[in-house]
Amino acid sequence: MNHFTYQNGELCCEDVRIKDIAAQVGTPFYLYSSATLRRHFTAFESGFAGMAHQTCFAVKACSNIAILNLFAKLGGGADIVSGGELFRALKAGVEPQRIIYSGVGKSRRELAEALQAGILMFNVESPQELDRLNEVAAELKTRARIAFRINPDVDPKTHAYISTGLAKNKFGIPVTEALQEYLRAKTMAHIEIVGVSCHIGSQLTQIEPFIEALRKVKAFIAKLNQEGIQIKYVDMGGGIGIPYDDEQPPHPIDYAAAVRAELAGMDCTLILEPGRVLVGNAGILVTEVQYTKRNSGSEKRFIVVDAAMNDLARPSLYGAFHEILPVRETAAAEKQQADVVGPICESGDFLAKDRLMPEVQAGELLAVMSSGAYGFSMSSTYNSRPRVAEVLVSGSSFEVIRQRECYDDLVRGEAVSGLC
Ligand code: LLP
């Protein structure tokens, strides 16, 4: 359920007409509904009510500090994967004790920054990272709270690029080797073992792989207990899918019920790292049609818009489907196949391929739906296209939460070299 609906033939975000925002902000821009963000967060949370848990929003999905702040005000924490994400989370007012740090390549500097901030827990992904963290914590005369991210070797049945819990993926420590690492960590003066974590992939449309992974985690915790290692936190990662097209992902409430049932009787705080499910359908990308064309010798129709693969990488990168709606509602007119493409000089630059689209004219606005997750946060300035604006709506008001970049932003930090 989201708050992007047609009212009197005009696509609105809550009570604001998208065309009015476009007139003021220009195109393209990302647009988020705060009512949808709040609704998704509270729906997700409600499944875990009464159970010790902490929801840590996966910052990578949508990193704008206004959005992080919105979730922080609702009690959310942050799942971070870089020093930059730590900086954002702190700036947005996320409490350090609600921040967890995942990722296979944490640098010394990043570890030190997170230790100094006093985050809740590091999800350690390799023996070498454990050694480095112990060293850095010693230098800072502190102790690092850790979980190991275990790789449960479960097939999440999702796109290969976003599957992370298979033995062949780079993530985590094989469950077979994890015990010896916990035993090693137990002997380290600057390490405090507090948890076990796992994250098996993204855009999962079934509950079973989560439960299979959780069972492996539970069995592993039993082994740890036998070794006298007590676990306070079980981190289930993120991964619940959303409907982009006709997918039928589990409802967060059903997911929560299955997780609760599995964890019954365990004296642990559950940590969750949802990203997409909170923001995916709370954001859209608004773009303006520039040209329409047909190339001779081909029946192919192209709708050239002002947004491109640098603004929304998912279609080019994963062949991902995003529904595209006209901002001005069209009568149920005849639709024809078209590619919706951007101005970038690559054939891979498309937002939709062979899509049934109504007749559209230059100057019309289109809404690329379900773009709130991994949309702006994966955007780049490829082809020297300044990054677009981000706008947040609340009721009948809207606010620019990130200015459109300008040409000067493109060359910031660059210099004409004196060497040549
Ligand atoms: N926790 C960890 C350790 C993760 O690696 C991820 C996502 C999440 C949580 C959040 O997963 P979510 O709930 O959003 O599925 N760019 C891709 C998705 C990459 C996901 C990376 N990790 C896409 O656009 O589909």
Residues whose N, C-alpha, C, O or C-beta is under 5 A from the ligand:
A	BS01	LLP	A58 A61 S102 I162 H199 G201 S202 Q203 G237 G238 G239 I240 E273 P274 G275 R276 V277 R314 Y374
